[in-house]
Amino acid sequence: MLEQIQASPLFSIRRAIFTYLLAFLISLSDMWLIHILEINTPEELLAQTLIHGTGFYLGYTLIALFNIPTKTQN
């Protein structure tokens, strides 16, 4: 599945859903358990999700754009 997300076109709804969901889960786990980012309110959770989700999305888009392989070949 990860390869399909990375190889999809430049603007991908599947990639956006995957990356923003990943960012939301990371921010939510930080809010509940770790407290590194000091997220205390739902507004802060939303802001961190948007910031990190956009970064993840752009990273996966660059990988798809330049067709960078992510698996190491033995």
N, C-alpha and C positions, 0 to 999 in steps of 0.2 A: 504494500500500500504506500509506503514511504517513497518508493521509486516512482509510482504513478503521480504522486503529489509533486515531486521534484521535476518530472518530465512534462507536466502539463503546460498549456500555453501561458503566455505572459500574464493575462488576467484570468485567474482561476477562482471560481467560487469555492471549489473543494479545498484549494490551498488556503483560502481566507478563513473558511470555517475551521479547518484543522489548526491553523496557527493561532487564531483568536481563542479557540477553545483551550489550546495548550497554555496560552498566556493567562487565561482566566483561572485555570486549575493551579498554575504556579502561584499566581497572586493570591488566590484563595487559601492555598496551603500556607503561604507566608503569613496571611492575616490570622489564621487559626493556630498555627504551630510555631513558626520560626521567629517572626517579628523583626526581621532584618530591615525591611522597607518601612516599617512603622505604619502599616495600613490599619486605620481604625474605623473608618466610615465607609458606607457603600460608594460614596462619591470618589474617595481615594482608591477603592478597589476598581472602579470603572476607569479612572484615569490611568492607573498602572496597567490594567488590561489593555487599554488602547495603545499605550506607549510600547509595551513589550510585544503585543500582537502585531503592531505595525513593523517593528524591527524584525520579528520572525518572518513575517510575510515578505518583506523586502529581501531578506537573506535567502529564503527559498526561491524567490523570483530570480535573483541573480544566479543561483545554482541552475535553475531551469534555463535561463537565458544563455548562459555560457556552456551548458551541458557538462557540468563538472561532475565526474563520477564520485560517489561517496563511499563505495565499497572498495576495500583494498583487495588486490588480486594476489593470490599466492602462487 
